[in-house]
Amino acid sequence: MVRGHVLVCGGTGCHSANSDDIYDAFEKEIEAAGLKDEIQVIKTGCFGLCALGPIVVIYPEGAFYSQVQPGDVKEIVSEHLLKGRLVTRLLYQETVVDENTITSLDDTDFYRKQRRIALKNCGVIDPENIKEYIAFDGYMALAKVLTEMTPQQVIDEISKSGLRGRGGGGFPTGKKWAFAAAQPVGDKYVCCNADEGDPGAFMDRSVLEGDPHCVLEAMAIAGYAIGSNHGYIYVRAEYPIAVKRLRIAIGQAREMGLLGKNILGSGFDFDIDIRLGAGAFVCGEETALLNSIEGKRGDPRPRPPFPAVKGLFGKPTIINNVETWANVTRIILNGADWFAAMGSEKSKGTKVFALGGKINHTGLVEIPMGTPLREIIEEIGGGIPDGKKFKAVQTGGPSGGCIPAQYLDIPVDYENLIAIGSIMGSGGMIVMDEDNCMVDIAKFFLEFTCDESCGKCTPCRVGIRRMLEILEKITSGQAKMEDLDTLENLCYFIKENALCGLGQTAPNPVLSTLRYFRDEYEAHIVEKRCPAGVCKKLLTYSIDPEKCKGCTLCARNCPVDAIVGEVKKVHVIDNNKCIKCGTCMSNCKFDAITRK
Amino acid sequence: MSCKTCTCALVGTPEQDKKLRESTASLKDGGSLVMVLQEAQEIYGYLPAEALDVIAEIWGCSTESVYSVATFYSQFSFSPKGKYAIHVCLGTACYVKGSGEIYSKLKDLLDVEDGGCTPDGKFSLDACRCMGACGLAPVMSINDDVYGKVTLDQLPGILKKCN
């Protein structure tokens, strides 16, 4: 009789921090303690609170152990599992009430305001075991659709729910399906876009790693709705764990007759193949993705014709991203009204965000649409580390923008983010503090898009490079104020004239920082100064004569002998020789060196 | 396989050649060129010019068209990687936490350029876009081992462990 479960996070974050070793150690110690028949060890998907990984949760108590090391496992087994005493020092401190009492995880700041729908099963079930998925209502939605609903009813239900594409564009999902369903009967395809390219977003990966069946089930539902028998999942090769679990899931679903011929005796056939991406950001754009699935260069195609009319292999195709798929089964089971009751007027349901950068609780959070940014960053995210001051939050990755402090109270939804010059994007949310230079961040994103531009259209291929050159001039102190006008004009030109989404949105990081942080650009140009102290070519180091003790440590470590001074006398930096490496500053024991 | 233009040493072993030919032929139906290239890179560790010729021959297309696809994707490499392949994440979450400096420091320490390999074949260095371990930023990996919350001071020690 199993009396307890040990859930070990097997998501990429915790996996990178050796959670596999922790899993093995639990198996070994539990066997040694003779508890093998009583305690079950399960490797789950992501719990979300990656900052505290590796994470282990033990039920029925719901004890949330954080930053567990393999060496801690013996103690957890002997204390918690054998004697029933919590190992307080390893518990997530927010859940600790006293010596042997804990509160529910749902009462902590990080989880309290979350509403987990797309992430419902992540961190709950064993993703490599289809039976666990089925035990949590898995494949019930598919069964309901096949036995009780017509294809049109399925499309109506999805349309009524108000679900919009979670990959960035926010196109109504039901409408997309309806377009494809209206095409003449024949070969049609259902695609899952799992080419999560925004560097800093990892919700799609977490869904695939933690709950792969929910994507398969949703794709089969869409196949029934539009009259398609074949699906493709296009997933990044950089996500090996997700790929492995998807393969296992597809194999198990086929074995149980939930994919393949005549599913559940309904006469409906549907099967899914995986295609691995090969590292090209533009392949997240739907027409480029289709070319890539076909094995060609991932060049985008002009639209129209839209994929719903002429997509994969020239046939009608729908493409939705992973998080969108993850909502479908829940909508079918709970009803469109249930889903539409969450969120804001035009953005229904929840959205998963990947919190990263200068924030205490890095990780994945799922919140109802319309939650104010401030709540996400200050309450759920736990604020900025080291008492630093918030400067901006970047949403939408290379296609999005930086949002300054004055807009922290806006409710997050598709329209509001566009109105302030950013986009929802796939849900990356990178927090920046006073130490980040906004010109440098704009340059970082342009380097990215410049590198990832496929080269097919001139505005993107040439225009972005010209923009990058101007930003390089600015960050090295060689720009004039006129360059800012040229930069801005280029932004609007590229937005209007580029062929696909990559080029059309590439200027956003520059436009939004120009809009809200123009003073930083001007400081670089006029005063030849980087206010955040990031742009190396504009920095000057100096020694505070009041604090310098003449210990000579800086002079001895300077790689170019730019510091002169005698023992026990104030030292001076020769700025003509200084290469701004910062070695002196990190070596000084008296905080005597300043950087401006 | 033979080199058409010169008498240089053949690339790879006969087993690798056999494997390449088999998988290229088997993917001709229902597979795609990207999948063939992924297989080839799996077999050789990179894409040797001769392998691309073999693929073109079996698929009945021009070598140029194979190159056109292979050069498009950053996953494909045309030169061998080091025994220890180092990747530094330059995704946004890692970048705002200083991974750019980690990358430059490694370039200095190893004396290699972007995507380069040390002359002894021991280390290669590449930047990559988000490994999805943003909670551990800044992140780098050496082969399959991931290093999180890396600081500049730790780098010499991390490299020393590779022997």
Interface residues (C-beta under 8 A of the other chain):
Chain A: T12 G13 S16 A17 C50 A51 G53 E196 G197 D198 P199 G200 A201 F202 R205 A237 E238 Y239 R275 L276 G277 A278 G279 A280 F281 S292 I293 E294 G295 K296 R297 G298 D299 A354 G356 G357 K358 T362 G363 Q394 G397 G428 I430 M432 N436 I441 F444 F445 F448 C454
Chain B: G31 S32 L33 V34 M35 V36 L37 Q38 S68 V69 F72 Y73 S74 Q75 F76 C89 L90 G91 T92 A93 Y95 V96 K97 G100 C128 R129 C130 M131 G132 A133 C134 G135 L136 A137 V139 V146 G148
